[in-house]
Amino acid sequence: WGVKGNVASNALAVSGAGFNSYFRRRYIRLDATHSTVDQLDIARAFIDNAQTVAEGSIGIGTTDSNTSGVTRDITYNAYERKNVADALSQLANVNGGFDYRFHSFRNGSGVITTEFRVSYPATGRTTNFVFELGTNVQLLDFEFSGGALTNTVDAVGAGDGSDMLIRTAQNTASLADKPLLESVLPLADVSAEATLDTHAARAITRGASNIKSLTVAVFGDEIPVLGSYVVGDQVEVRGDYGYISLSSFYRITSVGVTVGLDGTEQVNLSLVPLDVFVS
């Protein structure tokens, strides 16, 4: 997306982002109506339809045919100009939703190819990997964040004034020992109460407890090795380190690799509790 030069150091800094960033610059320009259609097929249709517009194809494939068994009813009119990336996120981010990613690889001819992948359920790949603090990983930092805590969620849908659709979900267990913590989800293009209910339920699930996120560095000569795990995998994290004591399951949300001048690699992983993703 950009190149910045520094003349004094004779260097160029190149900035880029994943393919999802391209679809943040794209809008639904063709009427899209899906009635009782599997949610994974709808997601692929968003990508396909965006690329049928003149000069709108960047060669993203959607050749997978897996399904989730979960059907949705969705209509987007062209005049609404719904953002494609937002439509994907909104479709996936409900109870019973899914994961999606853009997977780039070299095909059999050695040509770089990118496929849009969708997977269900949205809990990632189950592994037997164990990250034990001080044994095969070093804890770099951690954060216990209560900023997303919520026990009452209003999902506000289509309509005007007093006719606006509003569906509310509450976490009664949380309300028993915490004060009222409210959130509002603006979903003006949703006209189905059932869809609003699933969005509200998802927000209640994610807001049930503090998010205990971790950043760890993987020791290079220990198992599991780089390449055996990917973003989205479920792993077990165990160990004690001062303020925290851990023995639970996490998902890998990012894998960062830095290479030193001597060629050595340092792998840093960002981890978020699995229950954030479980519907």
matplotlib code that plots the C-alpha trace (Angstrom):
import matplotlib.pyplot as plt

x = [0.0, 2.9, 6.7, 8.6, 12.2, 14.9, 17.6, 20.1, 20.1, 19.5, 16.6, 13.0, 10.3, 7.4, 4.1, 1.4, -1.5, -3.4, -5.9, -8.7, -7.5, -8.3, -11.9, -12.2, -11.9, -14.7, -18.4, -21.4, -22.5, -24.7, -27.9, -27.2, -30.1, -29.4, -32.3, -31.6, -28.1, -25.1, -23.1, -19.8, -21.4, -22.6, -19.1, -17.5, -20.3, -19.2, -15.7, -16.9, -19.4, -16.9, -14.6, -17.2, -17.3, -15.3, -11.6, -12.5, -10.8, -7.5, -7.4, -8.7, -9.9, -12.9, -12.6, -13.4, -16.9, -17.1, -20.3, -21.2, -24.8, -25.8, -28.0, -28.6, -31.0, -29.2, -30.1, -27.9, -29.2, -26.6, -27.8, -26.8, -23.1, -22.3, -18.6, -17.4, -15.0, -17.6, -20.2, -17.8, -17.0, -20.7, -21.6, -18.9, -19.1, -22.2, -22.9, -22.4, -20.2, -17.0, -13.3, -12.0, -8.6, -6.7, -4.2, -1.3, 0.9, 2.8, 0.7, 2.1, 3.5, 5.3, 2.9, 1.8, -1.9, -4.3, -7.5, -10.2, -10.7, -13.6, -13.8, -16.4, -16.7, -14.8, -12.6, -9.6, -7.6, -7.2, -3.6, -1.8, 0.8, 1.7, 3.5, 5.0, 6.4, 10.1, 10.4, 9.6, 8.4, 9.3, 6.5, 7.1, 4.0, 0.4, -2.7, -5.9, -8.4, -11.9, -12.6, -14.9, -16.8, -20.6, -23.6, -26.4, -26.3, -28.7, -28.5, -30.1, -31.2, -33.2, -36.0, -36.6, -37.5, -39.8, -40.0, -36.3, -35.7, -33.9, -33.1, -31.5, -29.4, -28.3, -25.8, -27.8, -24.9, -22.7, -25.5, -25.6, -22.1, -21.3, -23.0, -24.9, -22.4, -24.1, -23.2, -24.9, -24.3, -25.4, -26.6, -28.8, -28.8, -30.1, -33.9, -34.2, -34.8, -33.1, -29.9, -29.9, -30.3, -27.2, -25.1, -26.2, -25.5, -22.0, -21.3, -22.5, -20.2, -17.2, -17.9, -18.4, -15.0, -11.7, -9.6, -6.2, -4.0, -0.4, 2.7, 5.3, 8.6, 9.2, 12.6, 14.0, 15.3, 12.2, 9.1, 6.7, 8.8, 8.0, 5.8, 4.0, 1.5, -0.5, -2.6, -5.9, -4.6, -5.7, -2.8, -2.5, -0.6, 0.7, 2.9, 3.3, 4.9, 4.4, 1.0, -0.4, -1.0, -2.1, -3.4, -5.9, -6.4, -5.6, -5.8, -2.8, -3.9, -0.6, 2.8, 5.7, 9.2, 12.2, 15.6, 18.8, 21.9, 23.4, 20.4, 18.8, 15.1, 12.9, 9.2, 6.7, 3.1, 0.1, -2.4, -6.0, -8.2, -10.1, -13.4, -13.5, -14.1, -16.4, -20.1]
y = [0.0, 2.4, 3.0, 5.5, 6.5, 7.7, 9.4, 9.7, 5.9, 5.0, 2.8, 2.1, 1.0, -0.8, -1.0, -3.6, -5.5, -8.7, -9.2, -8.4, -4.8, -4.7, -5.7, -2.9, -0.7, -2.6, -2.3, -4.5, -3.0, -5.8, -6.9, -9.9, -12.0, -15.3, -17.3, -20.4, -20.6, -22.1, -19.3, -20.5, -20.3, -16.7, -15.7, -17.1, -15.3, -12.0, -12.5, -13.9, -11.1, -8.4, -9.8, -9.9, -6.1, -4.7, -4.3, -5.7, -9.0, -9.5, -13.3, -14.6, -18.1, -19.6, -23.3, -24.9, -26.4, -27.2, -26.3, -25.7, -26.8, -23.4, -21.4, -17.7, -15.3, -12.1, -9.4, -6.5, -4.0, -2.4, 1.1, 0.4, 0.2, -2.3, -2.7, -6.2, -6.7, -5.5, -7.8, -10.8, -9.8, -9.3, -12.7, -14.6, -12.8, -14.5, -17.6, -20.5, -18.4, -19.3, -18.4, -17.1, -16.2, -15.6, -18.3, -17.7, -20.5, -21.7, -24.0, -27.0, -24.7, -22.5, -19.6, -17.7, -18.3, -17.0, -18.8, -17.5, -20.2, -20.5, -23.1, -24.1, -24.2, -21.0, -22.5, -23.4, -26.6, -28.8, -29.7, -31.6, -28.8, -27.6, -24.4, -24.4, -21.2, -21.5, -24.8, -24.3, -20.7, -17.5, -15.2, -11.7, -9.9, -10.5, -8.4, -9.1, -6.7, -6.0, -3.4, -5.7, -7.0, -6.9, -8.5, -6.7, -6.3, -4.5, -5.4, -2.6, -3.5, -2.0, 0.6, 4.2, 5.7, 3.6, 1.0, 0.2, -3.5, -4.1, -7.4, -7.7, -10.5, -10.7, -12.8, -13.4, -15.1, -12.0, -9.7, -11.6, -10.5, -7.5, -4.2, -3.6, -3.4, -2.5, -2.7, -1.7, -3.3, -1.1, -3.4, -1.1, -3.5, -6.4, -6.9, -10.4, -10.8, -14.2, -12.7, -9.9, -12.5, -14.4, -11.2, -10.3, -13.8, -13.8, -10.5, -11.9, -14.9, -12.8, -10.3, -12.9, -12.6, -10.7, -11.5, -12.9, -12.4, -13.5, -12.9, -15.6, -16.3, -19.8, -21.3, -22.2, -25.7, -26.9, -28.7, -27.6, -26.1, -23.2, -24.5, -27.2, -24.6, -21.9, -18.9, -20.2, -23.4, -24.4, -25.0, -25.6, -23.1, -24.1, -22.5, -20.0, -16.6, -14.2, -12.7, -15.4, -19.1, -20.8, -24.2, -23.7, -23.6, -20.7, -19.9, -18.5, -15.2, -14.1, -15.6, -13.1, -14.1, -11.9, -12.9, -11.6, -10.6, -14.0, -15.8, -16.9, -16.7, -15.5, -16.6, -14.6, -15.8, -13.9, -16.0, -15.4, -17.7, -20.3, -19.5, -16.1, -18.0, -20.8, -20.1]
z = [0.0, 0.4, 0.0, 2.2, 1.5, 3.8, 1.8, 4.6, 5.2, 1.6, 2.6, 1.5, 3.9, 2.2, 4.0, 3.2, 4.6, 4.0, 1.2, 3.5, 3.3, -0.4, 0.3, 2.7, -0.4, -2.1, -1.8, -2.8, -6.2, -7.3, -5.5, -3.3, -2.0, -0.1, 1.2, 3.4, 2.0, 3.9, 5.5, 4.0, 0.5, 1.2, 2.3, -0.9, -2.9, -1.4, -2.8, -6.2, -6.7, -5.8, -8.5, -11.2, -11.3, -14.2, -13.2, -9.7, -9.9, -8.1, -8.7, -5.4, -5.8, -4.0, -5.1, -1.7, -1.4, 2.3, 4.2, 7.8, 7.9, 9.2, 6.8, 6.7, 5.0, 3.8, 1.4, 0.4, -2.2, -4.5, -3.5, 0.1, -0.9, 1.9, 2.5, 1.4, 4.3, 6.8, 5.3, 5.7, 9.3, 10.2, 8.7, 10.6, 13.9, 15.3, 17.4, 15.1, 12.9, 11.1, 10.4, 7.2, 5.8, 2.6, 2.0, -0.4, -1.7, -4.8, -7.0, -8.9, -11.6, -9.0, -9.5, -6.3, -5.9, -3.3, -2.1, 0.2, 2.8, 5.2, 8.1, 10.6, 13.5, 14.4, 17.0, 14.9, 14.5, 17.6, 18.4, 21.2, 21.5, 25.0, 25.6, 29.1, 30.5, 31.0, 29.2, 25.5, 25.6, 27.4, 28.6, 27.2, 28.4, 29.4, 29.7, 31.7, 30.0, 31.3, 28.6, 26.7, 29.8, 29.2, 30.6, 28.7, 24.9, 22.6, 19.0, 17.0, 13.6, 10.7, 11.0, 12.0, 15.3, 17.5, 14.6, 14.9, 15.7, 19.0, 20.5, 23.9, 25.5, 29.1, 31.1, 34.3, 36.0, 35.5, 36.7, 40.0, 41.0, 38.7, 38.1, 34.9, 31.9, 28.7, 25.1, 21.9, 18.5, 15.6, 12.8, 10.7, 7.7, 9.7, 9.5, 10.9, 14.6, 14.7, 13.2, 15.7, 18.5, 17.3, 17.2, 20.7, 22.0, 20.5, 22.2, 25.5, 25.2, 24.4, 27.2, 29.9, 31.5, 31.4, 28.3, 29.4, 26.4, 26.3, 24.1, 24.3, 22.5, 21.4, 22.1, 18.7, 19.5, 21.4, 20.1, 18.6, 15.9, 13.6, 10.8, 12.8, 14.1, 12.4, 13.3, 14.6, 16.2, 19.7, 22.1, 25.8, 28.0, 31.4, 34.0, 36.8, 36.6, 39.5, 39.1, 36.8, 37.0, 33.8, 32.8, 30.0, 26.2, 24.0, 20.3, 18.3, 16.9, 15.4, 14.6, 14.2, 13.1, 13.3, 11.8, 13.3, 11.3, 12.2, 10.7, 14.0, 14.2, 17.1, 17.0, 19.0, 19.4, 20.5, 22.4, 23.4, 25.5, 23.5, 25.3, 23.5, 20.3, 21.5, 20.7]

ax = plt.figure().add_subplot(projection="3d")
ax.plot(x, y, z, "-o")
ax.set_aspect("equal")
plt.show()
